């Protein structure tokens, strides 16, 4: 049995090595940024976008094809995450991209993908965004795409459905799509690039209608789905035959909305789908390819490329503010001097990124002054509450910054954060009270992520922020948040994780908040969360959770151990006062034993969530700073 002194020595050594690695990867201006890796769909979409815009570079295209070949599964399909099963839409996009790039249909990779697509029902069974992409090339009838009239732009705020009642990411994707779906442009490819072979029946005989749920006593959600399908049928008829006196005004409104948001750095919403839709919408409206607004979006899209000698793929976004705030917190809690020059540079960089101009969020919170931070380098219209909380917690711990400037940043940031609390007591990511979940039943929202409601992980972060800044559970915002947390706890004792995988992430986030705010950790609901974490520990001492837990909650907390999820579990235990015992000892041993020769860690599986069940991420720096953070807190509790 290893003695406590020997373990302490190993922990010290692991922290020192990990800290050196992390400090060495800091950019000269003070920030950190790691890749936010997505599945193959982003690269497939980029390759096809180049054909839509006549920007094809065959050498770079060949690199993308090599990347797509590497990502193909043994059954011919493409998954949404490493270790996941084949996804029809991802497979259709990859097949189409490779065919357009000149890969023969007789190629074994194409034959295998085609067999899977046909087995799964072909394009009719794909998701809405895949159908829209195919429609742009004339490979899917626009009549089979859900109706989204451009007149939506003119709906008033009091209307039950309006653009401010959907999430920021939906808004930035939808507005340019409204222009595209109104004009229904088609760029015909050569006959050799058509996709007739992917249709199980000839496309002219395929039914493109959305099937209703044929049960007379359907659950409420199926009733809503049937209702919205009927609305979609009616809208299609109106768009085709009805008078549309406000169509021109609506297109102008959409264009004004776009131009205002494209005039700031960072790309529309800072996310790939919105930027690509914006470029296509402007081109459809006649903007020349060298127009500054188009050039700006193309530049931001190209910045998402990850290129090596042999391969090229694209990320959906960048995460510098998130990475920097997390790295800074981890370094401080690992024992690095809070006035270390590199932490001071990080703090100054983060203060520079504070957003002091209004955004879309202010419509619902007109009396709240701006003061948040973005996820990306720039995203002025859409500050992120999660990033804002992490930044302020880091700034609170960093010493050596201009005290007056730091105080102003913190005061503005906290006022904005507290002002964005939802009426349910929780916090969302970008908006407040964006919770009309019924909209997730409309045909366009088959991804089920049209909204941005309050979530457990964000609410835990809010509690942690308040506690870090010296507030206790009697703070009015904390009291409301604690009510939300108690109400949303799963019967197992865990909390759902919206932005990380999954119940381990949600439970870690909540327990950190409860510990920071001074909640009584002997409370039954906290003890149930601790017990749940300990019960989910793997035999190797680590923790892991498969992304399949988003579809099957019986898999919550179950999966192959990975360093970042192990660190979350340990940090959750530490926050709730569980700093020793068998589970903690084995978890620490797992982190020590899995540290690589260069002093870092690697997550073999994915660790981040974009849209549950639909889109996931692998943050490449998570395994670099979360284990360091956990080891640092452990050493602090054992001191």
N, C-alpha and C positions, 0 to 999 in steps of 0.2 A: 504494500500500500504506500502510495506516495505521501510524504510528509507535507504538512501545511507550508513549511518553509520552502520546500522544493517547488511546490505548486506556485507559491508567490513569486519565486525566481523565474519560473516559466512564464507566468503572466507578465511580469515586468519586461522580460525579453521579447515576448510577442507584441506587447504594446509599443516598445521602442522601435521594432522593425516595421510594424504597420504604420506607425506615425511617420517614419522617415519616407516610406513609399508615398503616402498621401501628400506630404509636404512637397515632395519632389514633382508631383503632377500639377501643382498649382500654376496657373498662368501668371505671367509677369505683372499683370494689372491687378492680381489678387483673387481672381475667381477660379472655380473648378467647373468643369463640364465633362460629363461622360456621355457615351452614346445612349440614347433611348431607342433601343432596337425594336422594330415591329416585325410582323410576318411578311411574307413575300408580296402581299397585295399592293403595298405602297410602291415597290419597285415595278411591278407589272403595270400599275396605273401610270407611273412616270414614263415608262417606255411607250405606252399607247398615247400619252399626252404629246410626246414628241412627234408622233405621226399626225395628230390632229393639228399641231401648230407648224408642221413642216420644218421641224428642227432636228431631223434625224442625223445622228453621228454613228455610223456603222461600227466604228472601233469601240466606242463606249457601249453601244448596244450589245456587241458580242460579249462584253464583260458582264452585262446584266443577264444575258442568257446563261452564262456560266454560273452566275449566282443562283438563278432559278433552277438550274439542273441540280445544284448542290442541295437545295431546299426540298426537293421532291421526295415523297415518302415511298416506301417499298411497294405500296399498293397503287402508285401512280398519282396520288392526290397531293394536296398541299394543306398543311394544318394552320391553325390560328396561333399556335405556340409550340415550342419544342416539347415533344412527348405527347402532343395531342393527336387526335384522329383527323382524317381528311375532311376538309370543308369544301362543299360544292362550289361556292362563290369564289373562294381563293383559287380553286383548281381551274375554273373557267377563265379567270383573269390571267393566270399564268399560261394556260394553253394558248389563249388569244395573243398574248404578248409574244410568245415564242414563235407562233405562226407568222405574225406580222414581221417579226425579225428574220424570217426566212428559214426557220426550222421545218423540215419536211414532215408531213403528216405521217410518213412511214417510219420516222424516227421512233425507236422503242420508248423513249420518254413520252412522246406525244401519243403513241398508241395506248400506253398505260393510263395516261390522264384521260384520254377520250373514253376509254372503257368505263372508268369510274364515273365520269360525267353522265354518260348514257344510263348507267345503272341507277344513278340518283335522280333521273328525270329531266336532265338538260336545263337549258336557260330558264324555262318557265318556273322551275323550283328555286332559282337563285334569289338572292336578296335584292332589295329595291335599287341600291346603288350600283350593283352589277348590271341590272337591267338598263339603268340610265346610261351607263358607260357603253353598253352594247348598242343602245338606240342612237347614240351619237355617231356610230359607224354604220347605221342602217342594218345592224344585226339583231335588232329587236324592235318590234313595232311600238312607237311612242304611245299607241292606244293601250298598251299593256302596262304602262307606267302609271302609278297613282297620280291623280290630279292634284295639282297645287297651283291654282290660278294666281297670276301675278297681282290681282286685285287684293290679295292678302295684305299687301303693303299699305293699303288704305284703311284697314280695319282699325277702328278707334280703340283707345285703351280700355274703354268699358266693355268692349266686345269680349265674350267668354274666351274665344280663341283669338290671340293676336301675337305678334312676334316676340313681345316681351314676356309672354307666358311660356316660352320654350327656352332651353338652355342657351348659353352663349355659343357653344360649339354648334348647336343646331341652327342658330340664327345666322352664323357666318357661313355655314354651308348652304342654308336654304335660300338666302336672298339672291345670290348669283344664280342658283338653280331655278328660281322663279323666272328669270329672264330666259334661261335656256329652255325650260319646259314650256314657255309661252311660244317661242319661235320654233322649237323642235328642229334644230339644225341637224343635218346629216352629211357626213363626209364619207363618200363611197370609196372603199379600198378596191384594189384589183381583185378580180374574180378568184385568184389563187389564195386570197386571204379571207374569203367568206367562211362562215361557220356552219354551213348546212349539215355537216357530218355530226354536229353535236345535238341535233334534234332527234329524239326517239321516233317522232312522227314528222312528216314534212311540216315545216313551220306554218304553211298556209292552212293546215288542218288543226293546228294546236290551239287550244283554248287559253286565252290570256287573261280571262276574268279571274278575280280573286274569289276563291271558294268561300261560301258562307258555312257557318257551323250548323249542321242540320239537326241539332238536338232541341226538342220542344222545351225542355227544362234546363237550358244551358246555364252554367254559372254566370254571374253578372258580367265578368270580363268578356265572355263570348257574346253576350247580348250586345255589349258596346261594340265589339268588333263587327258584328253583323250590321249594326246601325251605321257605322262609319263606312262600311263597304257600300251600303245603299247611298250614302251621301256622295261617295266617290263616283258612283254610276251617274247620279244626278248632275254632278259638276262636269263630268265628261260631256254629257249632253248639252249643258249650257255653254261650255267652251266651244263646242262644235256648231251649235245652231242659235244660241241665244244672243240677244243684244248685249254688247259690252262697251257702254259709253265711257267707262272710266279706265279702260285698258291703257290708253296712252299716258294718262296721269300716273297710273300705277308703275309703269315702266320707268317713267321719269323719277318717281319716288325711290325705286330700287336703285337706280343709277346714282342718285344723290347720296343715298345711304352708303353705297359702295365707295364712291369717290372720297367721301369724308374719311372713311376708315382705311382706304388705301394710301392716303396722303401721309400717313405716319409710318415710321420704321417698323420692321418686324414681320411684315406680311399680314394678310387678313386673318385675324384671330391667332396668328402665330402657328397655324396648323396646316399641313399639306393639303387636305381635301378642300378647305375653304380657299386657299390660294389658287389651286388649279381651277376651281369653279369660277373664281373671279376673272382669271385670264380668259377663259373660254367665253364668259358672259360679255366681257368687253370686246373681244374679237367678233362675237356675234352681232354686237351693236355697231360694228364698223370701225372700232378703234384700230389704228395701224399697229403693226407688231413692234414698232420702235417707240410707241407712246410711253412717256415716263412712268405712267401707272402700271403698264404691262411689264416694262423693263424691271421695275422695282419688284414685282411679284416673282418674275422669273429668277431674279438674283436671289431672293429669299428661298425659293424652291431649290436652286442649285446648291445653296449653303447646307442643305439637308443631305447631300450626297456623301457616302462613305466609300472611298475608292482605294483599292490596293492595286498592285501590279496586274493581277489577274481577274479581279472581281469588282463590281460596282453595285451598291444597293442604296436605297433611300430610307431615311428615317421620317417619321411623321411630324416631328417637332424637335426642339432642343430644350434642355432643362438646366441652364446655368445657375439661375437664382436658387432653384431647389437644391441642386448639388452643392452649391457654395454654402448655403445655410446649414445643410446637414453635415457637411464636412467640418465646418467651423464648430458646430455643437459637439461633434464627436471628438475633435481635437482637444477642446477645452475640458470635456468630461474625461478625457484620457490622461489629464494632468499636465497638458502643455500650458505654459505660463500664459495667462489671459492677455498679457501685453506683448506677447511674442510678435515680432515685426510682421510675420506672414498673416497672423490673425488680424492685426491692425489693417493691413492692406485689404484683407477680405472684408472687414467691417466698412472701410471707406467705399469699397466697390459696391457693397450692398446698399449703403446709404445713397449712393449715386443713382441707384435703380428705383428708388421710391417714386411712385406715380402720384403726382399732385394735380392732375387735371381730371375732370369728370369723365365718366364712361356710361355705358348702357345701364349699369347697376343703379345709377342715381335717379332713374325714373321712379323706382319704387322706394328709394330712400333719399328724397330731395333735400332733407335737412342734414344729411350726413356729409361732412366734407371729405374729399378724397385723401388717401394716405396709404394705400396698399402697395403691394409689390407684384410684379408679373412672375410667371413661371419661366418665360423665355427671356432673351436679352431685352426685348421691347414688346409691349402689348398693352398700350396705354388705355384702350377702351375696356380691357378685361383683366383687372388685377385679380390675383388668386389668393383666397383666404388662407389656404394651407401654407403656401409659400410665405405669406405675410406673417403668420404666426411663427414659423420656423426662423425667419429673419429676425424678428423682434426678440425671440429667445436667445439667438446668437449674439445680437447686439447688446442685450442686457448683461451678457457674461464677458464680453470683450472689453478690456481696459486699454487706455491709451488713445482713445478717439477724442475728437473735439467734443468736450462735454456739452456745450450749448447746442451744437448741431445734432448730436446724438439725442439729446432731450427733446428737441423739436421733432425729429423723426419718430421717436417712440410715442410722443403725445399724439401726433397726427395718426400714426399707424394704429394705436390702440383705440382711438376714438372711431376710426373707420371700421375696425374689426368688430367692436362691440355694437356699433350701429347697424351692422349687417346681420345681426342675430335674427333668426326666423321667429315667427309668431309661435311656433311649436317648441321653442327653447333651444333648438339645434342650430348648427351652422351648415351651410352648403358650401360649394366651392367658389362660385363666381357671382351668385345672385341671392336674393332673399325671397322666401316664399314663392319659389319657382316649383310648385308642387301639384299642379293639376294632372295627376298621373293618368287620368282617363285618356289624355292625348296619346299615350303610348299604344293605344288600340287602333289608331288610324292606320290605314294601309301603308302610308309613307314611312311610318315609324316601326317597321318590322324589326329594327335593331333594339327596340325597347329602351332606348336611352335618350329620349327627346327632352327630358326634363333634368333639372338640377335641384333636387330636394335636399333637405337637411340629412346628413349622414352621421353615423356613429363615430367614424374615424375623425371627421372634421370637428365634431363636437368635443371629442376627447382632446383634440389639439387646442381648441379654445379654452378648455379648462386648464390645460397645461400652461398655456400662455398667461392666463390670469394668475395662476399660482406662482409662476416664475417671476412675475412682476410684483409679487408681494401681496396679492389679494387672497382672501380666504373663502370658504364655502358660503359665507353670509353675503357675498357680493351679489347684487340682484341678477346679473347675467349668469353667474355661476349657479344660483339656485334654479333658474329656469333650465339651464343646461343639464344639471343633475337630474331634474325631472325627466328630461328627454332620454338621458342615458338609462335610467331605471326602466323606462317604458319600452325601450328598444332592445333590451338584453334578450338574447335567445334563451330558450328553456334549458339549454345545456349549460348555460353560464357564460357563453362566449358572446362577442359582438361582431356583427357583419363588417367586412372591410370593403368599402366602395373603390378605393384607389390603390389598394395593395392586396396581395394574395394571402388570404382572404379573411377567414375568421381569426387566424393568428395575427394578422395585421390590424384588424379592427380591435381585437382584445388588447393588444399591446398599446395602441393609441389611446384607448379609454383608460386603461390602468395607469398609464403615464399621467393622464390628466387628473385622475382621482388622487394619485399620490401627491401631485404638485399642489393641488388646491386644498389639501389637508383633510380629505374625506376619511372617515373612520374605516380603516382597512379590515377591521374585525367584523364589519357588517356582513350579513349573510350573502348579499349579492356579490360582494367583492370576493369573499371566500369561495363562492361557486366558480367565479372566473379563474381564480388561482388553481383550484382543483382541476378545472377543465384543461388548463395549459399543461399541468403535470401529467394528466392522463394521456395527453396526446404526444408525449415525448417518445421518440423512437428508441429502439434497442441500442443504436450507436451513440446515443446521448444527445443527438440533435433533434431539430424539429423541421418539418416540411409540410407543405399543403399543395395538393394538386389543384390546378385551375378548374378541374372538373367539379370542384366543390360549389362553383357558382350554379351548376345545373343539378347537382345532387348533394344536398346538404348533409347527407350521411357521411360524406367524405370530408367534412369540415375538420381541419387540422390533421388530415391524413395525407401522407405523401413522403417522397424521398427527402431526407434531410438536406438542407442547403444552408450555407453560412448566414445569409441575411435573415432568413426566417428563424433560425436558431437564436440570432441576436435579438430579434423582436420578442421572442418568447422570454428570454432571460431579462430583457429590459422591463417587460411587463411584470415579471415576478419581483424584480428588485423594487420597482415603483410601489408595489403593494406590500413591501416589507419582507418578502421571502428572499433572503440573501444567503441562506445556507441550506444544507440538506442534500440528499442524494440527487434530486433533479438538477439543482444548481451545479453541483460538483461535476456531474456527467456532461452538462451543457458546456461548462467551461472547458472540460477536457476535450470535447468535440471541436471547439474552436481552436484550441492549441494544436490539436493533431491534424487539422485540415488546413492550417496556414501553409502557404506555398513557400518554396525556397526563397522567393524574392521578398517575402514578408507580407504579402497581401493574401486575399482569398478570392475564389472564383465561385460564382453561382452557376452550376451546370444547367439549371432550369430557370424559367421565367419568374419574375417577382413583382411585376407591376400590372395594374389594370387600367385600361382606357375605358372600355364599355363592357361590363360583365356579359359573358357568353358570346361576345362579338369581336372584341378587339383588345389585345393584351400587349404588354411591353416587357422588355428586359432592360432594366437600368444597370448599366455596366459598372457604375461606381457603388451601387448598394453594398456589394460584397467587400468593398474597400473601407467604407466608413462605419457601417453598422456593427460589424464584429469588434472593431476598435472601440466604438462607443460602449458596447456591452462589457468588454474587458475592463475598460476604464472605470465604469460605475462599480463593477465588482471589486476592483482593487480599492476603490474609495470606501466601500462599505466594510471591507476587511481590515482597513488601516487602524 
